[in-house]
Amino acid sequence: MEQYLRCTVTIDCDQESIREAAQRVTKDLTTEKEKAIALYYFVRDSIRHNAYAPLYIPERYKASVTLKEGNGFCQHKAILLAALARVVGIPSRIGFVDVQDHRLSDTFKKMIGDIDVFPGHGYCELYVNGKWVHVSPAYDLATCQKNGFVPVDWDGENDAKDSPYDVNGNLHIVHINDHGCSDDFSYDELMGYYMEWVAGLGVDWNELKNKGESIRQTRSWGEG
């Protein structure tokens, strides 16, 4: 399990801020399960979901940067959870899954080619009590309550995946293609996959990237 406990450039669990946060959140907790649950809810709710956080800045994916900013999208939050877990000896890995999100805003759709299918949605897997468990900390409770999403709760034992329905029973997030997990995050691999995806749509990469960046610059918040 050493590879799932090591510090990396992005899963930078050797940073003092990461170590301090992990130890503070799990203080006085004794079992692996209790610690994992506490860290999950810390990332889910204390780090606000920001769909318009910077996408094309490799530094922004570092766990310590997401912790400092206090917000991020799915990949940022999954990486942070992985780093915090490693501090307290819980093996972790990063996964990606393509999803159809029936609740995407029109503004966000413009950034991904005017469709509701989103590639590379990030999640985390934690090794707790002898098994890998899928957890998705992307949407904080406040965001869920504001938008009518079903919060992803976790009992520390079973998978906690994004809900396929919202609170009104309408379709929300449907997993389409799971790419599996890795012990580290690769910005280059993720961008390469995005480029292949966009090419498959018949859309020019630079055109879509520039459109997305112009939207992010006006919609992102909480940076710095």
C-alpha positions as CSV (number, residue, x, y, z in Angstrom):
1,M,0.0,0.0,0.0
2,E,3.0,2.3,0.1
3,Q,2.2,3.9,-3.3
4,Y,-1.2,5.0,-1.9
5,L,0.3,6.6,1.1
6,R,3.2,8.5,-0.5
7,C,3.4,12.3,-0.9
8,T,3.5,13.6,-4.5
9,V,3.8,17.0,-6.1
10,T,0.0,17.3,-6.3
11,I,-1.1,15.1,-3.4
12,D,1.3,17.0,-1.3
13,C,0.5,15.5,2.1
14,D,3.9,16.5,3.3
15,Q,2.9,20.2,3.4
16,E,2.4,21.6,6.9
17,S,-1.0,23.0,6.2
18,I,-2.3,19.6,5.0
19,R,-0.8,17.8,8.0
20,E,-2.2,20.3,10.4
21,A,-5.7,20.1,8.9
22,A,-5.7,16.3,8.9
23,Q,-4.6,16.1,12.5
24,R,-7.1,18.8,13.6
25,V,-10.1,17.2,11.9
26,T,-9.3,13.7,13.3
27,K,-8.2,14.8,16.8
28,D,-9.5,12.5,19.5
29,L,-10.8,10.0,16.9
30,T,-9.4,6.5,17.3
31,T,-10.6,4.3,14.5
32,E,-9.8,4.4,10.8
33,K,-13.5,4.6,9.9
34,E,-14.1,7.6,12.2
35,K,-11.1,9.4,10.8
36,A,-12.1,8.7,7.2
37,I,-15.7,10.0,7.8
38,A,-14.5,13.1,9.5
39,L,-12.1,14.0,6.7
40,Y,-14.7,13.3,4.1
41,Y,-17.2,15.7,5.6
42,F,-14.5,18.3,6.1
43,V,-13.7,18.3,2.4
44,R,-17.3,18.0,1.3
45,D,-18.6,21.0,3.3
46,S,-15.6,23.2,4.4
47,I,-14.3,23.4,0.8
48,R,-17.0,25.0,-1.3
49,H,-17.8,23.7,-4.7
50,N,-16.6,26.1,-7.4
51,A,-17.4,24.9,-10.9
52,Y,-15.5,27.9,-12.3
53,A,-12.2,27.5,-10.5
54,P,-9.1,27.6,-12.7
55,L,-8.9,24.5,-15.0
56,Y,-5.7,25.1,-16.9
57,I,-3.3,25.9,-14.0
58,P,-1.4,22.8,-12.8
59,E,-0.5,24.4,-9.5
60,R,-4.2,24.8,-8.7
61,Y,-4.7,21.1,-8.4
62,K,-2.3,20.7,-5.5
63,A,-4.1,19.7,-2.3
64,S,-2.4,22.5,-0.3
65,V,-3.6,25.1,-2.8
66,T,-7.2,23.9,-2.7
67,L,-7.1,23.9,1.1
68,K,-5.7,27.5,1.1
69,E,-8.3,28.7,-1.4
70,G,-11.2,27.0,0.4
71,N,-12.9,26.1,-2.8
72,G,-12.5,24.0,-5.9
73,F,-14.3,21.6,-8.3
74,C,-14.5,17.8,-8.2
75,Q,-10.9,17.0,-9.0
76,H,-9.5,19.6,-6.6
77,K,-11.6,18.3,-3.8
78,A,-10.9,14.6,-4.5
79,I,-7.1,15.3,-4.5
80,L,-7.4,17.2,-1.2
81,L,-9.3,14.4,0.5
82,A,-6.7,11.9,-0.8
83,A,-3.9,14.0,0.7
84,L,-5.6,14.4,4.1
85,A,-6.3,10.7,4.3
86,R,-2.6,9.8,3.7
87,V,-1.5,12.0,6.5
88,V,-3.4,9.8,9.0
89,G,-2.4,6.5,7.3
90,I,-5.4,5.8,5.2
91,P,-4.5,4.7,1.7
92,S,-6.1,6.8,-1.1
93,R,-6.3,7.1,-4.8
94,I,-7.8,9.3,-7.4
95,G,-10.5,8.3,-9.9
96,F,-12.2,9.8,-12.9
97,V,-15.6,9.0,-14.5
98,D,-17.4,10.6,-17.4
99,V,-20.9,11.7,-16.4
100,Q,-24.1,13.0,-17.9
101,D,-25.2,15.8,-15.7
102,H,-28.8,16.7,-16.3
103,R,-28.6,19.7,-14.0
104,L,-25.8,21.5,-15.7
105,S,-26.4,25.3,-16.1
106,D,-26.5,26.7,-19.6
107,T,-23.4,28.7,-18.8
108,F,-21.4,25.6,-17.9
109,K,-22.6,23.8,-21.0
110,K,-21.1,26.5,-23.1
111,M,-17.7,25.7,-21.6
112,I,-17.9,22.0,-22.6
113,G,-19.4,22.2,-26.1
114,D,-23.0,22.9,-25.4
115,I,-23.7,19.4,-24.1
116,D,-24.6,17.9,-20.7
117,V,-22.0,15.2,-20.7
118,F,-18.9,16.0,-18.7
119,P,-15.6,14.1,-19.0
120,G,-13.2,13.3,-16.2
121,H,-15.4,14.0,-13.2
122,G,-13.1,13.4,-10.2
123,Y,-13.7,11.2,-7.2
124,C,-11.6,9.6,-4.4
125,E,-11.3,6.1,-3.2
126,L,-10.2,5.4,0.4
127,Y,-9.0,2.0,1.7
128,V,-11.0,1.6,4.9
129,N,-11.3,-1.6,7.0
130,G,-9.8,-3.8,4.3
131,K,-11.6,-2.5,1.1
132,W,-11.6,0.3,-1.3
133,V,-14.6,2.6,-1.1
134,H,-15.7,5.2,-3.7
135,V,-16.5,8.6,-2.2
136,S,-17.5,11.8,-4.0
137,P,-17.0,15.0,-1.9
138,A,-17.6,17.5,-4.8
139,Y,-20.9,19.2,-3.7
140,D,-20.9,20.9,-0.3
141,L,-24.1,20.9,1.7
142,A,-24.8,24.6,1.1
143,T,-24.5,24.1,-2.7
144,C,-26.8,21.1,-2.5
145,Q,-29.4,23.0,-0.5
146,K,-29.3,26.0,-2.8
147,N,-29.7,23.9,-6.0
148,G,-31.9,21.0,-4.8
149,F,-29.1,18.4,-5.1
150,V,-29.1,15.3,-3.0
151,P,-26.1,15.6,-0.6
152,V,-23.7,12.6,-0.9
153,D,-23.5,11.2,2.6
154,W,-21.1,8.6,3.7
155,D,-21.2,5.9,6.4
156,G,-17.5,5.0,6.2
157,E,-18.3,1.5,4.8
158,N,-20.2,1.7,1.5
159,D,-19.7,3.6,-1.7
160,A,-20.9,7.2,-1.6
161,K,-21.4,8.1,-5.3
162,D,-23.2,11.1,-6.8
163,S,-26.9,10.8,-6.7
164,P,-28.6,10.0,-10.0
165,Y,-31.6,12.1,-8.9
166,D,-32.1,15.5,-7.4
167,V,-34.4,16.2,-4.4
168,N,-37.4,16.4,-6.6
169,G,-36.8,13.1,-8.3
170,N,-35.5,14.5,-11.5
171,L,-32.4,13.0,-13.2
172,H,-29.2,14.5,-12.1
173,I,-25.8,12.7,-12.4
174,V,-25.5,9.5,-14.3
175,H,-22.1,7.7,-14.5
176,I,-21.2,6.7,-18.1
177,N,-17.6,5.6,-18.3
178,D,-15.4,5.0,-15.2
179,H,-11.7,5.3,-16.0
180,G,-10.6,3.7,-12.8
181,C,-8.1,5.0,-10.2
182,S,-4.5,5.9,-9.8
183,D,-2.1,6.5,-6.9
184,D,-1.4,10.0,-8.3
185,F,-2.9,12.8,-10.4
186,S,-1.5,13.6,-13.8
187,Y,-2.4,17.0,-15.2
188,D,-1.0,16.2,-18.6
189,E,-3.0,13.0,-18.9
190,L,-6.2,14.7,-17.9
191,M,-5.6,17.5,-20.4
192,G,-4.8,14.9,-23.1
193,Y,-8.1,13.2,-22.4
194,Y,-9.9,16.5,-22.6
195,M,-8.3,17.2,-26.0
196,E,-9.3,13.8,-27.3
197,W,-12.9,14.3,-26.0
198,V,-13.2,17.7,-27.7
199,A,-11.8,16.4,-30.9
200,G,-14.5,13.7,-30.9
201,L,-17.1,16.4,-30.6
202,G,-15.7,18.0,-33.8
203,V,-14.9,21.2,-31.9
204,D,-11.7,23.2,-32.1
205,W,-9.8,22.8,-28.8
206,N,-8.4,26.3,-28.6
207,E,-11.7,27.9,-29.5
208,L,-13.5,25.9,-26.7
209,K,-10.6,26.6,-24.2
210,N,-10.7,30.3,-24.9
211,K,-14.5,30.4,-24.5
212,G,-14.3,28.5,-21.2
213,E,-11.6,30.8,-19.9
214,S,-13.6,33.9,-20.7
215,I,-16.5,32.5,-18.8
216,R,-14.4,31.4,-15.8
217,Q,-12.8,34.9,-15.5
218,T,-16.2,36.4,-14.9
219,R,-17.8,33.6,-12.8
220,S,-15.1,32.2,-10.6
221,W,-14.9,33.4,-7.0
222,G,-12.9,33.0,-3.8
223,E,-9.5,32.8,-5.5
224,G,-6.7,34.2,-3.4
